[in-house]
Amino acid sequence: MMSKVTIISGSPSEHTRLNGALDYVVEFFEGVNHSPEIIHIRNLPAEDLIQARFDSNKITDANKKVEDSSIIVILTPVYKASFTGVLKTYLDLLPQNSLVNKTILPIAIGGSIGHLLMIDYALKPVLAALGAIHILKGTYIVDSQVKKLVNNRYELDGEVKKRLDTELNTLKPSLLSDKGVISSII
């Protein structure tokens, strides 16, 4: 059995530079014959998120995608030196230890290099609280490294592509094996 992949987008906006990274990640997985599940948290019912409706069909469906995956990619813009509140409300609805035995790749985009450590100091502790042990280094992208094109398309600059390729290529062995977890923390 090959690894299943779920991508969680924590952007509250439909048109965001974060989509440049999301599209790049999807293309990578499709290039190694994987069709990732994508959870756009902004499309989950706001009432379910805000009122912590653990039993909501939409929430349980999203959680099932996470449960069934061995690789989780989490994308978020940086708001107030942290990940988005939208992402936090969803992470709060994941069952305890739902990230055990999963490989996690965090990707964040922010307005300046000043928020570079957000992944390490804000996001990774929450992921660890959910049982994640295999959390990759992650990739931080500055807004200016993503060019907005026409028709709500985005292009990553070459340096960002290189850094994402480095992270994504570490996943290839687990994508091609029957295990989903990378055996060491990178």
Residue frames as a rotation matrix with the C-alpha (Angstrom) as fourth column:
MET 1
0.577 0.817 0.000 0.00
0.817 -0.577 0.000 0.00
0.000 0.000 -1.000 0.00
MET 2
-0.357 -0.693 0.626 1.35
0.659 -0.662 -0.357 3.40
0.662 0.285 0.693 -0.94
SER 3
-0.720 -0.015 -0.693 1.27
0.598 -0.519 -0.610 6.37
-0.351 -0.854 0.383 1.38
LYS 4
0.315 0.829 0.462 -1.73
0.890 -0.427 0.161 8.63
0.331 0.360 -0.872 1.38
VAL 5
-0.798 -0.602 -0.031 -1.17
0.594 -0.776 -0.210 12.36
0.103 -0.186 0.977 1.45
THR 6
0.461 0.887 -0.026 -3.39
0.881 -0.454 0.130 15.11
0.104 -0.083 -0.991 2.81
ILE 7
-0.700 -0.574 0.425 -2.70
0.539 -0.815 -0.213 18.81
0.469 0.081 0.880 2.35
ILE 8
0.261 0.739 -0.621 -4.27
0.950 -0.311 0.028 21.20
-0.172 -0.597 -0.783 4.85
SER 9
-0.460 -0.344 0.819 -4.54
0.541 -0.840 -0.049 24.82
0.704 0.420 0.572 3.75
GLY 10
-0.161 0.320 -0.934 -4.97
0.953 -0.197 -0.232 27.20
-0.258 -0.927 -0.273 6.67
SER 11
-0.979 -0.180 0.095 -5.60
0.201 -0.928 0.313 30.29
0.032 0.325 0.945 4.57
PRO 12
-0.271 0.931 -0.243 -8.87
0.389 -0.124 -0.913 32.11
-0.880 -0.342 -0.329 5.19
SER 13
0.050 0.226 -0.973 -8.62
-0.669 -0.716 -0.201 33.61
-0.742 0.661 0.115 1.68
GLU 14
0.754 0.271 0.599 -9.42
0.240 0.735 -0.634 31.88
-0.612 0.622 0.489 -1.57
HIS 15
0.752 -0.520 0.406 -6.97
0.334 -0.231 -0.914 34.01
0.569 0.822 0.000 -3.57
THR 16
0.850 -0.512 0.126 -3.67
-0.328 -0.327 0.886 34.00
-0.413 -0.794 -0.446 -1.75
ARG 17
0.226 -0.868 -0.442 0.01
-0.917 -0.037 -0.396 33.72
0.328 0.495 -0.805 -2.57
LEU 18
-0.252 -0.255 0.934 -0.03
-0.690 0.723 0.011 30.58
-0.678 -0.642 -0.358 -0.45
ASN 19
0.751 0.606 0.264 -1.76
-0.218 0.604 -0.767 28.92
-0.623 0.518 0.586 -3.42
GLY 20
0.481 -0.679 -0.554 1.53
-0.792 -0.066 -0.607 29.16
0.376 0.731 -0.570 -5.31
ALA 21
-0.587 -0.694 0.416 3.08
-0.809 0.523 -0.268 26.81
-0.032 -0.494 -0.869 -2.76
LEU 22
0.007 0.680 0.733 -0.04
-0.442 0.660 -0.608 24.64
-0.897 -0.319 0.305 -2.60
ASP 23
0.861 0.324 -0.392 -0.09
-0.473 0.227 -0.851 24.18
-0.187 0.918 0.348 -6.39
TYR 24
0.051 -0.938 -0.343 3.64
-0.886 0.116 -0.449 23.41
0.461 0.327 -0.825 -6.40
VAL 25
-0.583 -0.217 0.783 3.19
-0.683 0.652 -0.329 20.74
-0.439 -0.727 -0.528 -3.70
VAL 26
0.445 0.817 0.366 0.22
-0.369 0.540 -0.757 19.18
-0.816 0.202 0.542 -5.52
GLU 27
0.712 -0.237 -0.660 2.27
-0.664 0.078 -0.744 19.01
0.228 0.968 -0.102 -8.74
PHE 28
-0.409 -0.897 0.167 5.09
-0.899 0.365 -0.243 17.28
0.157 -0.250 -0.956 -6.87
PHE 29
-0.390 0.292 0.873 2.80
-0.442 0.773 -0.456 14.57
-0.808 -0.563 -0.172 -5.49
GLU 30
0.737 0.672 -0.072 1.04
-0.356 0.295 -0.887 14.08
-0.575 0.679 0.457 -8.81
GLY 31
0.368 -0.707 -0.604 4.50
-0.872 -0.037 -0.488 13.71
0.323 0.706 -0.630 -10.37
VAL 32
-0.806 -0.585 0.096 5.12
-0.578 0.740 -0.345 10.68
0.131 -0.333 -0.934 -8.14
ASN 33
-0.536 0.663 -0.522 1.67
-0.027 0.605 0.796 9.22
0.844 0.441 -0.307 -8.86
HIS 34
-0.630 0.404 -0.663 -0.14
0.762 0.159 -0.628 10.45
-0.148 -0.901 -0.408 -5.74
SER 35
-0.234 0.640 0.732 -3.33
0.240 -0.692 0.681 12.46
0.942 0.335 0.009 -5.74
PRO 36
-0.939 -0.203 -0.279 -3.36
0.308 -0.127 -0.943 14.25
0.156 -0.971 0.182 -2.41
GLU 37
0.225 0.954 -0.200 -6.54
0.937 -0.155 0.314 15.00
0.269 -0.258 -0.928 -0.52
ILE 38
-0.751 -0.430 0.501 -6.85
0.301 -0.898 -0.321 18.74
0.588 -0.090 0.804 0.06
ILE 39
0.158 0.745 -0.648 -8.61
0.987 -0.117 0.106 20.29
0.003 -0.656 -0.755 3.03
HIS 40
-0.560 -0.176 0.810 -9.28
0.224 -0.973 -0.057 24.00
0.798 0.150 0.584 2.59
ILE 41
-0.691 0.276 -0.668 -10.24
0.712 0.102 -0.695 24.91
-0.123 -0.956 -0.267 6.13
ARG 42
-0.865 0.361 -0.347 -11.98
-0.342 -0.932 -0.119 28.06
-0.366 0.016 0.930 4.89
ASN 43
-0.509 0.692 -0.511 -14.52
-0.562 0.182 0.807 25.77
0.651 0.698 0.296 3.18
LEU 44
-0.656 0.315 -0.686 -15.46
0.629 0.731 -0.266 23.95
0.417 -0.606 -0.677 6.39
PRO 45
0.366 0.885 0.289 -18.58
0.512 -0.451 0.731 25.30
0.777 -0.119 -0.618 8.11
ALA 46
-0.404 -0.552 0.730 -17.58
-0.214 -0.719 -0.662 28.28
0.889 -0.424 0.172 10.26
GLU 47
0.387 0.639 0.664 -20.15
-0.819 -0.092 0.566 27.37
0.423 -0.763 0.488 12.90
ASP 48
0.905 -0.077 -0.419 -18.66
0.167 0.969 0.181 23.88
0.392 -0.234 0.889 13.24
LEU 49
-0.049 -0.999 0.009 -15.17
0.535 -0.033 -0.844 25.29
0.844 -0.036 0.536 13.65
ILE 50
-0.428 -0.131 0.894 -16.08
-0.422 -0.846 -0.326 28.09
0.799 -0.517 0.306 16.07
GLN 51
0.356 0.677 0.644 -18.46
-0.907 0.083 0.414 26.01
0.227 -0.731 0.643 18.16
ALA 52
-0.609 -0.758 0.234 -16.08
-0.790 0.606 -0.094 23.02
-0.070 -0.243 -0.968 18.22
ARG 53
0.527 0.839 0.137 -18.58
-0.779 0.541 -0.317 20.59
-0.340 0.060 0.938 16.73
PHE 54
-0.505 -0.811 0.294 -16.44
-0.676 0.584 0.450 17.47
-0.537 0.029 -0.843 16.82
ASP 55
-0.383 0.449 0.807 -19.36
0.307 0.886 -0.347 15.41
-0.872 0.115 -0.477 15.49
SER 56
0.312 0.453 -0.835 -20.06
-0.603 -0.584 -0.543 17.57
-0.734 0.673 0.091 12.42
ASN 57
0.784 0.041 0.620 -20.09
0.358 0.785 -0.505 15.51
-0.507 0.618 0.601 9.23
LYS 58
0.858 -0.480 0.182 -17.77
-0.075 -0.469 -0.880 17.97
0.508 0.742 -0.438 7.46
ILE 59
0.305 -0.761 0.573 -15.31
-0.952 -0.270 0.147 17.94
0.043 -0.590 -0.807 10.38
THR 60
0.346 -0.162 0.924 -15.36
-0.322 0.905 0.279 14.15
-0.881 -0.394 0.260 10.74
ASP 61
0.937 -0.027 0.349 -14.87
0.331 0.391 -0.859 13.80
-0.113 0.920 0.375 6.96
ALA 62
0.622 -0.755 0.207 -11.83
-0.512 -0.592 -0.622 16.11
0.592 0.281 -0.756 7.10
ASN 63
0.205 -0.541 0.816 -10.47
-0.918 0.182 0.351 14.29
-0.338 -0.821 -0.459 10.15
LYS 64
0.723 0.101 0.683 -10.87
0.041 0.981 -0.188 10.95
-0.690 0.163 0.706 8.35
LYS 65
0.888 -0.454 0.073 -8.65
0.026 -0.108 -0.994 12.26
0.459 0.884 -0.084 5.53
VAL 66
0.221 -0.822 0.525 -5.98
-0.902 -0.377 -0.211 13.09
0.372 -0.426 -0.825 8.11
GLU 67
0.348 -0.013 0.937 -6.42
-0.661 0.705 0.255 9.75
-0.664 -0.709 0.237 9.86
ASP 68
0.866 0.107 0.489 -6.05
0.204 0.816 -0.540 7.81
-0.457 0.567 0.685 6.60
SER 69
0.805 -0.587 0.088 -2.89
-0.172 -0.372 -0.912 9.65
0.568 0.719 -0.400 5.55
SER 70
0.568 -0.709 -0.418 0.70
0.817 0.425 0.390 8.98
-0.098 -0.563 0.820 6.46
ILE 71
-0.666 -0.736 0.126 1.95
0.746 -0.659 0.096 12.32
0.013 0.158 0.987 5.10
ILE 72
0.557 0.795 -0.241 0.37
0.805 -0.588 -0.081 15.64
-0.206 -0.149 -0.967 6.06
VAL 73
-0.607 -0.637 0.476 1.40
0.715 -0.698 -0.023 18.94
0.347 0.326 0.879 4.47
ILE 74
0.354 0.692 -0.629 0.22
0.872 -0.487 -0.045 22.00
-0.337 -0.533 -0.776 6.41
LEU 75
-0.503 -0.445 0.741 0.25
0.713 -0.698 0.064 25.38
0.489 0.561 0.668 4.70
THR 76
0.450 0.658 -0.604 -0.48
0.869 -0.477 0.128 28.65
-0.204 -0.583 -0.787 6.46
PRO 77
0.224 -0.368 0.902 0.03
0.227 -0.881 -0.415 32.36
0.948 0.298 -0.114 6.04
VAL 78
-0.577 -0.441 -0.687 1.58
0.788 -0.079 -0.610 34.16
0.215 -0.894 0.394 8.99
TYR 79
0.301 0.675 0.673 -0.82
0.175 -0.733 0.657 36.36
0.937 -0.080 -0.339 10.95
LYS 80
0.703 -0.009 0.711 0.38
-0.608 -0.525 0.596 38.24
0.368 -0.851 -0.374 14.04
ALA 81
-0.217 -0.964 0.155 3.64
-0.955 0.177 -0.236 36.23
0.200 -0.200 -0.959 14.18
SER 82
-0.504 0.103 0.857 1.80
-0.341 0.888 -0.307 32.90
-0.793 -0.447 -0.413 14.21
PHE 83
-0.929 0.297 0.219 -0.26
0.350 0.520 0.779 30.58
0.117 0.801 -0.587 12.04
THR 84
-0.598 0.733 0.324 -3.85
-0.399 -0.623 0.673 31.53
0.695 0.273 0.665 11.25
GLY 85
-0.581 0.521 0.626 -6.71
-0.701 0.071 -0.710 31.27
-0.414 -0.851 0.324 13.69
VAL 86
0.440 0.724 -0.531 -8.61
-0.894 0.411 -0.180 29.31
0.088 0.554 0.828 11.04
LEU 87
-0.055 -0.556 -0.829 -5.89
-0.328 0.794 -0.511 26.65
0.943 0.244 -0.226 11.14
LYS 88
-0.891 -0.307 0.334 -5.89
-0.390 0.144 -0.909 26.64
0.231 -0.941 -0.248 14.94
THR 89
-0.102 0.924 0.369 -9.65
-0.926 0.047 -0.374 26.10
-0.363 -0.380 0.851 15.12
TYR 90
0.590 0.290 -0.754 -9.32
-0.627 0.753 -0.201 23.07
0.509 0.591 0.626 12.86
LEU 91
-0.388 -0.809 -0.441 -6.30
-0.236 0.550 -0.801 21.64
0.891 -0.207 -0.405 14.66
ASP 92
-0.690 0.206 0.694 -8.30
-0.719 -0.091 -0.689 21.94
-0.079 -0.974 0.211 17.89
LEU 93
0.367 0.927 0.077 -10.89
-0.887 0.373 -0.271 19.60
-0.280 0.031 0.960 16.37
LEU 94
0.040 -0.426 -0.904 -8.42
-0.521 0.763 -0.382 16.86
0.852 0.487 -0.191 15.47
PRO 95
0.929 0.291 -0.230 -8.52
0.009 0.602 0.799 13.97
0.371 -0.744 0.556 17.91
GLN 96
0.524 -0.766 0.373 -5.70
-0.744 -0.199 0.637 13.79
-0.414 -0.612 -0.674 20.46
ASN 97
-0.216 -0.776 0.593 -2.71
-0.222 0.630 0.744 11.89
-0.951 0.029 -0.308 19.02
SER 98
0.773 0.593 0.226 -4.12
0.091 0.249 -0.964 12.14
-0.628 0.766 0.138 15.49
LEU 99
0.728 -0.560 -0.395 -0.67
-0.649 -0.378 -0.660 12.99
0.221 0.737 -0.639 14.12
VAL 100
0.159 -0.641 0.751 1.11
-0.541 0.580 0.609 10.00
-0.826 -0.503 -0.255 15.66
ASN 101
-0.172 -0.374 0.911 2.99
0.429 0.804 0.411 7.98
-0.887 0.462 0.022 13.03
LYS 102
0.802 0.387 0.455 2.60
0.581 -0.329 -0.744 10.67
-0.139 0.861 -0.489 10.40
THR 103
-0.441 -0.896 0.056 5.23
0.866 -0.408 0.290 12.71
-0.238 0.176 0.955 8.60
ILE 104
0.645 0.680 -0.348 4.38
0.621 -0.732 -0.279 16.40
-0.445 -0.036 -0.895 8.71
LEU 105
-0.476 -0.729 0.492 5.67
0.874 -0.457 0.168 19.07
0.102 0.509 0.854 6.33
PRO 106
0.374 0.584 -0.721 4.87
0.640 -0.725 -0.256 22.63
-0.671 -0.366 -0.645 7.48
ILE 107
-0.483 -0.433 0.761 4.95
0.836 -0.486 0.254 25.46
0.260 0.759 0.597 4.94
ALA 108
0.302 0.552 -0.777 4.35
0.726 -0.661 -0.188 29.10
-0.617 -0.508 -0.601 5.87
ILE 109
-0.203 -0.314 0.927 4.30
0.817 -0.576 -0.016 32.37
0.539 0.755 0.374 3.97
GLY 110
0.358 0.276 -0.892 4.77
0.803 -0.579 0.142 35.77
-0.477 -0.767 -0.429 5.57
GLY 111
0.973 0.170 0.157 5.38
0.225 -0.852 -0.472 39.40
0.054 0.494 -0.868 4.79
SER 112
0.484 -0.860 0.165 8.99
-0.787 -0.510 -0.348 39.46
0.383 0.038 -0.923 5.98
ILE 113
-0.053 -0.644 -0.763 11.89
-0.008 0.764 -0.645 37.27
0.999 -0.028 -0.046 7.02
GLY 114
-0.556 -0.174 0.813 11.17
-0.706 -0.416 -0.573 38.46
0.438 -0.893 0.108 10.57
HIS 115
0.325 0.764 0.558 8.66
-0.920 0.392 -0.002 35.64
-0.220 -0.513 0.830 11.04
LEU 116
-0.098 -0.494 -0.864 11.00
-0.721 0.633 -0.281 32.89
0.686 0.596 -0.418 9.88
LEU 117
-0.925 -0.378 -0.025 10.91
-0.246 0.647 -0.721 31.11
0.289 -0.661 -0.692 13.25
MET 118
-0.175 0.947 0.269 7.11
-0.983 -0.155 -0.095 30.97
-0.049 -0.282 0.958 13.40
ILE 119
0.331 0.281 -0.901 7.15
-0.474 0.875 0.099 27.38
0.816 0.394 0.423 12.19
ASP 120
-0.424 -0.632 -0.649 9.47
0.230 0.618 -0.752 26.30
0.876 -0.468 -0.117 15.02
TYR 121
-0.992 -0.126 -0.023 8.03
0.061 -0.308 -0.949 28.37
0.113 -0.943 0.314 17.85
ALA 122
-0.441 0.896 0.056 4.30
-0.835 -0.387 -0.392 28.56
-0.329 -0.219 0.918 17.06
LEU 123
0.306 0.664 -0.682 3.26
-0.891 0.453 0.041 25.72
0.336 0.595 0.730 14.75
LYS 124
-0.281 -0.493 -0.823 5.51
-0.282 0.863 -0.420 22.80
0.917 0.114 -0.381 15.69
PRO 125
-0.943 -0.044 0.329 4.55
-0.331 0.192 -0.924 22.81
-0.022 -0.980 -0.196 19.40
VAL 126
-0.027 0.996 0.084 0.86
-0.889 0.014 -0.458 22.46
-0.457 -0.087 0.885 18.47
LEU 127
0.341 0.094 -0.935 1.66
-0.717 0.669 -0.195 19.66
0.607 0.737 0.296 16.03
ALA 128
-0.693 -0.652 -0.307 3.71
-0.243 0.613 -0.752 17.93
0.678 -0.447 -0.583 18.72
ALA 129
-0.673 0.519 0.527 0.77
-0.638 -0.047 -0.769 18.23
-0.374 -0.854 0.363 21.13
LEU 130
0.458 0.842 -0.285 -1.24
-0.866 0.351 -0.355 16.25
-0.199 0.409 0.890 18.57
GLY 131
0.678 -0.213 0.703 1.37
-0.048 0.942 0.331 13.48
-0.733 -0.258 0.629 18.67
ALA 132
0.933 -0.357 -0.052 3.54
-0.055 0.001 -0.998 14.46
0.356 0.934 -0.019 15.72
ILE 133
0.558 -0.828 0.050 7.12
0.161 0.167 0.973 13.28
-0.814 -0.535 0.226 16.11
HIS 134
-0.272 -0.626 0.731 8.19
0.838 0.220 0.500 13.22
-0.474 0.748 0.465 12.47
ILE 135
0.812 0.475 -0.339 7.99
0.298 -0.837 -0.460 16.92
-0.502 0.272 -0.821 11.63
LEU 136
0.216 -0.740 0.637 10.21
0.948 0.001 -0.319 18.02
0.235 0.673 0.701 8.76
LYS 137
-0.688 -0.609 -0.395 12.17
0.680 -0.730 -0.061 21.27
-0.251 -0.310 0.917 8.97
GLY 138
0.407 0.896 -0.178 9.54
0.685 -0.428 -0.589 23.10
-0.604 0.118 -0.788 6.97
THR 139
-0.487 -0.490 0.723 9.73
0.851 -0.453 0.266 25.88
0.197 0.745 0.637 4.43
TYR 140
0.151 0.454 -0.878 9.20
0.530 -0.787 -0.316 29.56
-0.834 -0.417 -0.360 5.11
ILE 141
-0.254 -0.116 0.960 8.41
0.946 -0.234 0.222 31.78
0.199 0.965 0.170 2.13
VAL 142
-0.598 0.068 -0.799 8.40
0.229 -0.941 -0.251 35.58
-0.769 -0.333 0.547 2.00
ASP 143
0.431 0.901 -0.053 5.46
0.265 -0.182 -0.947 37.11
-0.863 0.394 -0.317 0.08
SER 144
0.410 -0.303 -0.860 7.83
-0.719 -0.688 -0.100 38.83
-0.562 0.659 -0.500 -2.35
GLN 145
-0.695 -0.697 0.176 9.11
-0.478 0.631 0.612 35.39
-0.537 0.341 -0.771 -3.44
VAL 146
-0.391 0.668 0.633 5.71
0.714 0.655 -0.250 34.59
-0.581 0.354 -0.733 -4.97
LYS 147
-0.949 0.024 -0.315 4.73
-0.213 -0.784 0.583 36.44
-0.233 0.621 0.749 -8.12
LYS 148
-0.071 0.985 0.159 1.03
0.092 0.165 -0.982 36.94
-0.993 -0.055 -0.102 -8.79
LEU 149
-0.964 -0.164 0.210 0.10
0.202 0.066 0.977 36.08
-0.175 0.984 -0.031 -12.38
VAL 150
-0.546 0.825 -0.145 -3.21
-0.793 -0.454 0.406 36.48
0.270 0.337 0.902 -14.19
ASN 151
0.182 0.779 -0.600 -6.29
-0.448 0.609 0.655 34.37
0.875 0.149 0.460 -13.38
ASN 152
0.650 0.088 0.755 -5.36
-0.760 0.064 0.647 33.96
0.009 -0.994 0.108 -9.70
ARG 153
0.801 -0.532 -0.275 -2.26
0.441 0.834 -0.331 31.93
0.406 0.144 0.903 -10.52
TYR 154
0.805 -0.573 0.155 1.04
-0.523 -0.563 0.640 32.32
-0.279 -0.596 -0.753 -8.70
GLU 155
0.675 -0.672 -0.305 4.67
0.150 0.530 -0.835 31.54
0.722 0.517 0.459 -9.50
LEU 156
0.877 -0.445 -0.183 7.32
0.217 0.028 0.976 30.74
-0.429 -0.895 0.121 -6.92
ASP 157
0.574 -0.754 -0.319 10.81
-0.813 -0.478 -0.333 32.09
0.098 0.451 -0.887 -7.44
GLY 158
0.359 -0.482 -0.799 13.64
-0.297 0.753 -0.587 29.66
0.885 0.448 0.128 -8.09
GLU 159
-0.678 -0.667 0.310 15.10
-0.475 0.074 -0.877 29.80
0.562 -0.742 -0.367 -4.58
VAL 160
-0.157 0.716 0.680 11.76
-0.920 0.145 -0.365 28.86
-0.360 -0.683 0.636 -3.01
LYS 161
0.715 0.411 -0.565 11.32
-0.633 0.723 -0.276 26.00
0.296 0.555 0.777 -5.48
LYS 162
-0.141 -0.867 -0.478 14.77
-0.314 0.497 -0.809 24.68
0.939 0.036 -0.343 -4.52
ARG 163
-0.773 -0.153 0.616 13.94
-0.627 0.037 -0.778 24.74
0.096 -0.988 -0.124 -0.81
LEU 164
0.254 0.926 0.281 10.55
-0.893 0.336 -0.299 23.09
-0.372 -0.175 0.912 -1.36
ASP 165
0.536 -0.124 -0.835 12.15
-0.526 0.724 -0.446 20.47
0.660 0.678 0.323 -3.60
THR 166
-0.590 -0.807 0.004 14.64
-0.458 0.331 -0.825 19.64
0.664 -0.489 -0.566 -0.85
GLU 167
-0.547 0.469 0.694 11.82
-0.726 0.147 -0.672 19.08
-0.417 -0.871 0.260 1.66
LEU 168
0.490 0.850 -0.196 9.52
-0.830 0.385 -0.403 17.26
-0.267 0.360 0.894 -0.76
ASN 169
0.212 -0.479 -0.852 12.27
-0.608 0.618 -0.499 14.96
0.765 0.623 -0.161 -2.04
THR 170
-0.778 -0.448 0.440 12.79
-0.617 0.412 -0.671 13.67
0.119 -0.794 -0.597 1.50
LEU 171
-0.037 0.877 0.479 9.27
-0.743 0.296 -0.600 12.25
-0.668 -0.379 0.641 1.22
LYS 172
0.096 0.108 -0.989 9.92
-0.944 0.326 -0.056 10.21
0.317 0.939 0.134 -1.93
PRO 173
-0.831 -0.428 -0.357 11.14
-0.333 0.895 -0.297 7.04
0.447 -0.128 -0.886 -0.16
SER 174
-0.778 0.586 0.225 8.04
-0.027 0.326 -0.945 6.91
-0.627 -0.742 -0.238 2.03
LEU 175
0.039 0.803 -0.594 5.80
-0.843 -0.293 -0.451 7.62
-0.536 0.519 0.666 -0.97
LEU 176
0.038 -0.120 -0.992 7.22
-0.849 0.519 -0.096 4.62
0.527 0.846 -0.082 -2.76
SER 177
-0.908 -0.336 -0.252 7.24
-0.146 0.816 -0.560 2.24
0.393 -0.471 -0.789 0.20
ASP 178
-0.034 0.930 -0.367 4.45
0.433 0.345 0.833 0.70
0.901 -0.131 -0.415 2.19
LYS 179
-0.154 -0.062 -0.986 5.46
0.958 -0.253 -0.134 2.81
-0.241 -0.966 0.098 5.17
GLY 180
0.565 0.400 0.722 4.49
0.608 -0.793 -0.036 6.45
0.558 0.459 -0.691 5.41
VAL 181
0.977 -0.177 -0.121 6.69
-0.014 -0.618 0.786 7.66
-0.214 -0.766 -0.606 8.19
ILE 182
0.416 -0.909 0.026 10.20
-0.242 -0.139 -0.960 8.88
0.877 0.393 -0.278 7.64
SER 183
0.530 -0.142 -0.836 12.38
0.623 0.734 0.270 7.11
0.575 -0.665 0.477 10.16
SER 184
-0.358 -0.654 -0.667 14.23
0.925 -0.344 -0.160 10.15
-0.125 -0.674 0.728 11.40
ILE 185
0.690 0.534 -0.489 13.43
0.499 -0.840 -0.212 13.74
-0.524 -0.098 -0.846 12.12
ILE 186
-0.010 -0.668 0.745 14.94
0.966 -0.199 -0.165 16.01
0.259 0.717 0.647 9.48
